[in-house]
Amino acid sequence: RMVYIHRQIEDVVCKAAQSFKAVLITGARQTGKSTLLRELFPERKQLSFDDLFLEEQAKENPEMFMMLHEPPVIMDEVQRVPDLFRYLKLHCDGSEAKGQFLLSGSQPFSLMRLASESLAGRVAVLELSTLSLRELTGDSFSAPFVPGLDYLRERQKTVVKPKNIWEYIHRGGYPGVQDATVDWQMYFSSYVKTYLERDVRELSAVQDLDAFRKFMIACAARTGEILNYSNIAGEIGKDADTVKRWLSILEASGIIYLLEPYTSSVLKRAIKTPKLYFRDTGLAAYLTRWLTVETLANGAMSGAFFETFVISEILKSYANRGLDYRYFVSYYRGRDLKSTTESEIDFIIEENGILYPVEIKQSSKPKADMTAAFQLLDTIPEKKRGMGAVVCLCPEPGVLRENVLALPVWYI
């Protein structure tokens, strides 16, 4: 059996199981949800609705099914049995016990909807991402990333500098591909096949899986870019509505993340379209045929992959503390009224009315002028600009100007 890599969300899951009647762990296929629950609660019975017999029983006679499988119990792939949620609710309401049902499933969006409709107030919803750099290097640091001196001081105590960051970017964070004996290409080839045949088929009436595969490749080739529906549509020979529908499938199953633009009435000329990011750089590298670490690190897409990796690592640092990052991260691109050139801020984290700007540069020698656009945030009333950072490949942290740090990527 594969070596279990400890997950930073473990204490959050245990705490949730002591505070809520049910816990639901969502995330893309094969991020380690079932393994995590089995490690944390080894004494519990574990049922998986990937088993057709169990799925049928639960669908055809849910009352009987619940009688046969009394809590406390672990249920995997619960998105397959949406009707069961009503019975889970009845069970939760009939008892004051905490942690009765530990659920997991690989369609985050539809599951969140199901959970919020039928288990509101009874369930904690957590997201398990693929493995983070902290988890892969055995780093115990668990605070969410926010640029600042306090963060930096704490971070320095445990930080582990990887030998070659590109190895992590190329391999990606899926647990199944960390074992050196696993063939990287074969792993992702079967991952994509399973994903297309199971999740895509289930989530929508996509008949043409070949076209959907081409669409996935077209999206991977645009990771880190502002979404252009008609551009993707032209490449795959479908209309923009189909592209929008298919994007929502990739997003609903945790394959991509759409980063929304920062909106403020002051920044009138901001771009209003989201940016597209793959959640895992290994999967994106496989789809775009960067088959070795060297070709990826030196290739035409290295900047886009570096940015994708950084943003994905920052999001993991929030998800692993049980925080829903969707509400406080954004990016900015636009023209302010005074200048004719376009300014961009790669990533903005908002916390307690303070905006922390982050620039992502695949450079080992960052310069202060890379952060000129940060000053735009000073024009927004009711908000303050906090410490900014350039996340890059510099060997050590440094200060670029009084309120901007240069941070190596492994400091996330």
C-alpha positions as CSV (number, residue, x, y, z in Angstrom):
1,R,0.0,0.0,0.0
2,M,1.2,3.5,-0.8
3,V,2.8,5.6,2.0
4,Y,0.2,8.0,3.4
5,I,1.2,11.7,3.2
6,H,-0.2,13.7,6.1
7,R,-2.7,16.3,5.0
8,Q,-2.9,19.8,6.6
9,I,-6.6,19.7,6.7
10,E,-6.7,16.7,9.2
11,D,-7.2,18.8,12.4
12,V,-9.9,20.8,10.6
13,V,-11.8,17.6,9.6
14,C,-11.6,16.2,13.2
15,K,-12.8,19.4,14.7
16,A,-15.7,19.6,12.2
17,A,-16.7,16.0,13.1
18,Q,-16.9,17.1,16.8
19,S,-18.9,20.2,16.0
20,F,-21.3,19.1,13.2
21,K,-23.6,16.1,12.7
22,A,-22.2,15.6,9.2
23,V,-19.0,16.5,7.4
24,L,-18.7,16.6,3.6
25,I,-15.3,16.6,1.9
26,T,-15.4,17.7,-1.7
27,G,-12.7,18.0,-4.3
28,A,-11.7,16.7,-7.7
29,R,-11.5,13.0,-8.4
30,Q,-8.5,11.2,-6.7
31,T,-7.3,14.0,-4.4
32,G,-7.3,11.5,-1.5
33,K,-10.7,12.1,0.2
34,S,-11.5,8.5,1.0
35,T,-8.0,7.8,2.1
36,L,-8.0,10.8,4.4
37,L,-11.3,9.7,6.1
38,R,-10.0,6.1,6.4
39,E,-6.8,7.3,8.1
40,L,-8.6,9.6,10.5
41,F,-11.5,7.2,11.4
42,P,-10.1,3.7,10.9
43,E,-12.8,2.1,13.2
44,R,-15.7,3.3,11.0
45,K,-17.5,1.3,8.4
46,Q,-16.7,2.8,4.9
47,L,-19.2,2.5,2.0
48,S,-18.5,3.6,-1.5
49,F,-21.2,4.4,-4.0
50,D,-18.7,3.6,-6.8
51,D,-19.9,0.1,-5.9
52,L,-22.9,-0.4,-8.2
53,F,-24.7,-2.7,-5.9
54,L,-24.6,-0.2,-3.0
55,E,-25.6,2.6,-5.3
56,E,-28.6,0.7,-6.5
57,Q,-29.7,-0.3,-2.9
58,A,-29.4,3.3,-1.8
59,K,-31.5,4.6,-4.8
60,E,-34.2,1.9,-4.7
61,N,-34.8,1.6,-1.0
62,P,-33.1,4.5,0.8
63,E,-35.0,3.8,4.1
64,M,-33.9,0.2,4.2
65,F,-30.4,1.2,3.2
66,M,-30.2,3.7,6.1
67,M,-31.4,1.0,8.6
68,L,-28.7,-1.4,7.4
69,H,-26.0,1.2,7.6
70,E,-26.5,3.0,10.9
71,P,-24.1,5.9,11.7
72,P,-21.4,6.6,12.5
73,V,-20.4,5.7,8.9
74,I,-18.2,7.0,6.1
75,M,-19.9,7.3,2.7
76,D,-17.8,8.0,-0.5
77,E,-18.9,9.4,-3.8
78,V,-22.2,10.6,-2.4
79,Q,-22.9,12.6,-5.6
80,R,-24.1,9.3,-7.1
81,V,-27.1,9.2,-4.7
82,P,-28.5,12.7,-4.4
83,D,-31.9,11.4,-3.1
84,L,-30.2,10.0,0.0
85,F,-29.6,13.5,1.3
86,R,-33.2,13.7,2.5
87,Y,-32.8,10.6,4.6
88,L,-29.4,11.8,6.0
89,K,-31.2,15.0,7.1
90,L,-33.9,12.9,8.9
91,H,-31.2,10.9,10.6
92,C,-29.3,14.0,11.7
93,D,-32.5,15.6,13.1
94,G,-33.4,12.4,15.0
95,S,-30.2,12.5,17.1
96,E,-27.9,15.0,18.8
97,A,-24.8,13.0,18.1
98,K,-22.0,14.8,16.3
99,G,-20.0,13.4,13.3
100,Q,-22.7,10.8,12.4
101,F,-22.0,10.9,8.7
102,L,-18.6,11.6,7.1
103,L,-19.3,12.1,3.4
104,S,-17.0,12.6,0.4
105,G,-17.6,13.2,-3.3
106,S,-15.9,14.5,-6.4
107,Q,-18.4,17.0,-7.8
108,P,-17.8,20.0,-5.5
109,F,-20.5,22.3,-6.9
110,S,-23.5,19.9,-7.1
111,L,-22.6,18.5,-3.7
112,M,-22.4,22.0,-2.1
113,R,-25.8,22.7,-3.5
114,L,-27.3,19.4,-2.2
115,A,-25.7,19.9,1.2
116,S,-26.8,23.5,1.6
117,E,-30.4,22.6,0.5
118,S,-30.9,19.6,2.7
119,L,-28.3,19.7,5.4
120,A,-28.0,23.4,6.1
121,G,-26.7,24.0,9.6
122,R,-26.0,20.3,10.1
123,V,-23.0,19.8,7.8
124,A,-19.5,21.3,7.5
125,V,-18.3,21.4,3.9
126,L,-14.6,21.2,3.3
127,E,-12.5,21.0,0.2
128,L,-9.6,18.7,-0.2
129,S,-7.2,19.9,-3.0
130,T,-4.4,17.9,-4.5
131,L,-1.2,17.8,-2.3
132,S,0.4,21.2,-1.6
133,L,4.1,21.9,-1.7
134,R,4.0,22.1,2.1
135,E,2.5,18.6,2.4
136,L,4.9,17.2,-0.2
137,T,8.0,18.6,1.6
138,G,6.7,17.6,5.1
139,D,6.4,21.2,6.2
140,S,4.2,21.6,9.3
141,F,3.3,25.3,8.7
142,S,-0.4,25.6,8.3
143,A,-1.4,29.3,8.2
144,P,-3.1,30.7,5.1
145,F,-0.8,32.7,2.8
146,V,-0.9,36.5,3.3
147,P,2.0,38.8,2.4
148,G,3.3,40.4,5.6
149,L,6.2,40.5,8.0
150,D,4.4,38.4,10.7
151,Y,3.6,35.7,8.2
152,L,7.2,35.8,6.9
153,R,8.7,35.5,10.4
154,E,6.6,32.5,11.2
155,R,7.1,30.9,7.8
156,Q,10.9,31.1,8.1
157,K,10.9,28.7,11.0
158,T,9.8,25.6,9.1
159,V,10.3,26.4,5.4
160,V,11.8,23.7,3.2
161,K,13.5,24.8,0.0
162,P,12.9,22.2,-2.8
163,K,15.9,21.1,-4.9
164,N,14.1,21.8,-8.1
165,I,10.7,23.5,-7.9
166,W,9.9,22.5,-11.6
167,E,9.8,18.9,-10.6
168,Y,6.9,19.7,-8.3
169,I,5.2,21.9,-10.9
170,H,5.5,19.2,-13.6
171,R,4.5,16.2,-11.5
172,G,1.5,18.0,-9.9
173,G,-0.1,17.2,-6.6
174,Y,-2.3,14.1,-7.2
175,P,-1.4,11.6,-4.4
176,G,-1.4,8.7,-7.0
177,V,1.4,10.2,-9.0
178,Q,3.9,10.8,-6.0
179,D,5.1,7.2,-6.0
180,A,8.2,7.0,-8.1
181,T,7.2,3.6,-9.6
182,V,4.0,5.2,-11.1
183,D,4.3,6.1,-14.8
184,W,3.3,9.8,-14.9
185,Q,1.9,9.7,-18.5
186,M,-0.1,6.5,-17.8
187,Y,-1.5,7.9,-14.6
188,F,-2.9,11.0,-16.3
189,S,-4.0,9.1,-19.3
190,S,-6.2,6.9,-17.2
191,Y,-7.3,9.8,-15.0
192,V,-8.6,11.7,-18.1
193,K,-10.3,8.6,-19.4
194,T,-12.1,7.9,-16.1
195,Y,-13.0,11.6,-15.7
196,L,-14.5,11.8,-19.1
197,E,-16.4,8.6,-18.9
198,R,-17.7,9.0,-15.4
199,D,-18.0,12.6,-14.3
200,V,-18.5,14.3,-17.6
201,R,-21.1,11.8,-18.7
202,E,-22.9,12.2,-15.4
203,L,-22.7,16.0,-15.1
204,S,-24.2,16.6,-18.5
205,A,-25.4,15.2,-21.7
206,V,-22.1,15.5,-23.5
207,Q,-22.3,12.9,-26.3
208,D,-19.0,13.8,-28.0
209,L,-16.3,12.9,-25.5
210,D,-13.6,13.4,-28.2
211,A,-14.6,17.0,-28.6
212,F,-14.7,17.5,-24.9
213,R,-11.2,16.1,-24.6
214,K,-10.0,18.6,-27.3
215,F,-11.8,21.3,-25.2
216,M,-9.9,20.3,-22.1
217,I,-6.6,20.5,-24.0
218,A,-7.6,24.0,-25.3
219,C,-8.3,25.1,-21.8
220,A,-5.0,23.7,-20.4
221,A,-3.2,25.6,-23.2
222,R,-4.8,28.8,-21.8
223,T,-4.1,28.4,-18.1
224,G,-3.3,31.8,-16.6
225,E,-5.1,33.7,-19.4
226,I,-8.2,35.8,-19.4
227,L,-11.1,33.7,-20.6
228,N,-12.0,34.2,-24.3
229,Y,-15.0,32.0,-25.1
230,S,-15.1,32.6,-28.8
231,N,-11.4,31.9,-29.1
232,I,-11.8,28.5,-27.5
233,A,-15.0,27.9,-29.5
234,G,-13.2,28.6,-32.8
235,E,-10.4,26.2,-31.9
236,I,-12.7,23.2,-31.1
237,G,-15.4,24.0,-33.7
238,K,-18.3,24.5,-31.2
239,D,-20.3,27.6,-30.3
240,A,-19.6,29.9,-27.3
241,D,-22.6,28.6,-25.4
242,T,-21.3,25.1,-25.5
243,V,-17.9,26.4,-24.3
244,K,-19.6,28.1,-21.4
245,R,-21.5,25.0,-20.5
246,W,-18.4,22.8,-20.7
247,L,-16.4,25.2,-18.7
248,S,-18.9,25.0,-15.9
249,I,-18.4,21.1,-16.0
250,L,-14.7,21.5,-15.6
251,E,-15.3,24.0,-12.7
252,A,-18.0,21.9,-11.1
253,S,-15.7,18.9,-10.9
254,G,-12.7,20.7,-9.5
255,I,-10.5,20.6,-12.6
256,I,-10.3,24.4,-13.2
257,Y,-10.7,27.5,-11.2
258,L,-12.1,30.8,-12.5
259,L,-10.5,33.8,-10.8
260,E,-13.0,36.7,-10.8
261,P,-11.8,40.2,-11.5
262,Y,-11.8,42.8,-8.7
263,T,-14.8,45.1,-9.0
264,S,-15.0,48.6,-7.6
265,S,-16.9,51.6,-8.9
266,V,-13.6,53.5,-8.8
267,L,-11.9,51.2,-11.3
268,K,-14.3,51.9,-14.1
269,R,-12.2,50.6,-16.8
270,A,-11.4,47.2,-15.3
271,I,-11.8,44.0,-17.4
272,K,-14.8,42.1,-16.2
273,T,-13.9,38.6,-17.4
274,P,-12.5,35.9,-15.2
275,K,-9.1,34.3,-15.6
276,L,-8.8,30.6,-16.2
277,Y,-6.5,28.4,-14.1
278,F,-6.0,24.7,-14.0
279,R,-6.2,23.4,-10.4
280,D,-3.3,21.0,-11.0
281,T,-0.2,21.8,-13.0
282,G,0.6,18.1,-13.6
283,L,-2.7,17.5,-15.3
284,A,-2.3,20.7,-17.4
285,A,1.3,19.6,-18.4
286,Y,0.0,16.2,-19.5
287,L,-2.8,17.7,-21.6
288,T,-0.5,20.2,-23.3
289,R,2.2,17.6,-23.9
290,W,5.0,19.0,-21.8
291,L,6.3,15.5,-21.1
292,T,9.5,16.3,-19.1
293,V,10.5,18.7,-16.3
294,E,13.1,20.3,-18.6
295,T,10.9,21.0,-21.5
296,L,8.3,22.6,-19.2
297,A,10.8,24.7,-17.3
298,N,12.3,26.1,-20.5
299,G,9.3,26.1,-22.8
300,A,7.0,28.8,-24.1
301,M,4.4,28.2,-21.3
302,S,6.7,28.2,-18.3
303,G,5.5,31.6,-17.1
304,A,1.8,30.5,-17.3
305,F,2.6,27.3,-15.5
306,F,4.6,29.1,-12.8
307,E,1.7,31.5,-12.2
308,T,-0.9,28.7,-12.2
309,F,1.2,26.8,-9.6
310,V,1.5,29.8,-7.3
311,I,-2.2,30.6,-7.4
312,S,-3.1,27.0,-6.8
313,E,-0.8,26.8,-3.8
314,I,-2.2,30.0,-2.3
315,L,-5.8,28.6,-2.7
316,K,-4.7,25.4,-1.1
317,S,-3.4,27.3,1.9
318,Y,-6.9,28.6,2.5
319,A,-8.8,25.5,1.7
320,N,-6.6,23.4,4.0
321,R,-7.8,25.7,6.9
322,G,-11.4,25.1,6.0
323,L,-11.8,28.6,4.5
324,D,-13.8,29.4,1.4
325,Y,-11.3,31.5,-0.6
326,R,-13.8,32.3,-3.3
327,Y,-15.0,35.4,-1.4
328,F,-11.7,37.1,-0.9
329,V,-9.4,36.5,-3.9
330,S,-9.4,38.3,-7.3
331,Y,-7.2,39.9,-9.9
332,Y,-7.2,43.3,-11.7
333,R,-6.5,44.3,-15.2
334,G,-7.5,47.6,-16.7
335,R,-6.6,51.2,-17.4
336,D,-7.0,53.8,-14.7
337,L,-8.3,57.2,-15.9
338,K,-4.9,58.9,-15.9
339,S,-2.8,56.5,-17.9
340,T,-3.2,55.1,-21.4
341,T,-1.4,51.8,-20.7
342,E,-3.0,48.8,-19.1
343,S,-2.1,47.8,-15.6
344,E,-2.4,44.4,-14.1
345,I,-2.3,42.9,-10.6
346,D,-2.0,39.1,-10.8
347,F,-3.7,38.4,-7.5
348,I,-5.4,40.3,-4.7
349,I,-6.2,38.9,-1.3
350,E,-8.8,40.8,0.7
351,E,-8.9,40.4,4.5
352,N,-10.8,42.7,6.9
353,G,-11.0,45.6,4.4
354,I,-7.3,45.3,3.6
355,L,-6.2,44.5,0.0
356,Y,-2.9,42.6,-0.3
357,P,-1.6,42.7,-3.9
358,V,0.6,39.8,-5.3
359,E,2.6,39.9,-8.5
360,I,3.8,36.5,-9.8
361,K,7.1,36.5,-11.8
362,Q,9.2,33.6,-12.9
363,S,12.3,35.6,-12.3
364,S,15.1,35.2,-9.8
365,K,15.8,38.9,-9.6
366,P,12.5,40.7,-9.0
367,K,12.5,44.6,-9.3
368,A,10.4,47.1,-7.4
369,D,9.0,48.5,-10.7
370,M,7.2,45.2,-11.2
371,T,4.7,46.4,-8.6
372,A,3.9,49.8,-9.9
373,A,0.2,48.8,-10.4
374,F,-0.2,48.1,-6.7
375,Q,-0.7,51.9,-6.1
376,L,-4.1,51.6,-8.0
377,L,-5.5,50.0,-4.8
378,D,-4.9,53.3,-2.9
379,T,-7.7,54.9,-5.0
380,I,-10.4,52.6,-3.6
381,P,-12.3,54.3,-0.7
382,E,-13.1,52.2,2.5
383,K,-10.2,49.9,1.6
384,K,-6.6,50.0,2.7
385,R,-3.7,48.6,0.8
386,G,-1.7,46.1,2.8
387,M,1.8,44.7,2.3
388,G,2.3,43.4,-1.3
389,A,4.6,40.7,-2.6
390,V,6.3,39.5,-5.7
391,V,6.3,35.7,-5.6
392,C,9.2,34.6,-7.7
393,L,12.3,32.3,-7.9
394,C,14.6,34.5,-5.8
395,P,16.7,32.4,-3.5
396,E,15.8,34.2,-0.2
397,P,13.0,36.6,0.9
398,G,13.8,40.3,0.6
399,V,12.3,43.8,0.6
400,L,11.7,45.5,-2.8
401,R,10.3,48.8,-1.3
402,E,8.9,49.7,2.1
403,N,5.7,47.7,1.7
404,V,6.6,45.1,-0.9
405,L,8.3,41.9,-0.2
406,A,10.1,39.5,-2.6
407,L,9.1,36.0,-1.7
408,P,10.4,32.7,-3.0
409,V,7.6,30.5,-4.2
410,W,8.3,27.9,-1.5
411,Y,7.4,30.6,1.1
412,I,3.7,30.2,0.2
